Amino acid sequence: MNRISRITISSEICHGKPCIRGMRWPVEVIIDMLSSGMSIAQIIEDHPELEREDILASLDYAKISLSGRPIQEVA
């Protein structure tokens, strides 16, 4: 499974924001936790429904989004 495929977008979940595996975990919240200084291990410890690959997929999604490349090119 390509990590980026863990990121889903549905108008019915979080107003169409990119989220982790169809859950109500927007990528922006994951990035916010990382930027606040939380480690991947701390995030997973606090939120066991998340997996390491989810966090890395969020970073991949952010990187691709900022690069200007269409997400579909890498999915």
PyMOL commands that set and color helices and strands:
alter all, ss='L'
color gray80, all
select helices_A, chain A and resi 3-6+14-16+27-35+40-46+52-67+71-73
alter helices_A, ss='H'
color red, helices_A
select strands_A, chain A and resi 7-8+19-20
alter strands_A, ss='S'
color yellow, strands_A
deselect
rebuild
show_as cartoon
